[in-house]
């Protein structure tokens, strides 16, 4: 019985790693923030690293959540205009959207790399971590968003060309 439960858990972890990481980061933020409240107001001995640690975790949560939204197609989209087009024009409009978003994310990733490299020698006063640790969340999130945009765009364009062709 226990082996089956472990197998199911391992299966979920392997099939949905992004979702698992997002959940773990959210739990960590709650624990760090709750711990800070307890240490500050109950024990009257605030932790020096908790505020900064929670901010770093929040940066990672934001970027990975944005990537998750690209993965699931949850971002806001104005489809009411494109839906009025005929199939070939709709396919072209979708291709244009994928191209523009890809260009934006490519520039975003390049700028995130430049920024992360520029702060690699700066350390956070509370944690002592390099500021490249939270800044690299933009690189990881950007690359993941780019992957999901290209994957979803390719699937949508392939489906659209098989319908119209």
Secondary structure, DSSP 8 states (H G I E B T S, - for coil): -HHHHHHHHHHHHHH-HHHHHHHHHHHHHHHHHHHHHIIIIISS---SSHHHHHHHHHHHHHHHHHHHHHHHT-S---HHHHTTS-HHHHHHHHHHHHHHHHHHHHHHHHHHHHHHHHTTT-B-TTT--BTHHHHHHHHHHHHHHHHHHHHHHHHHHHHHHHHH-
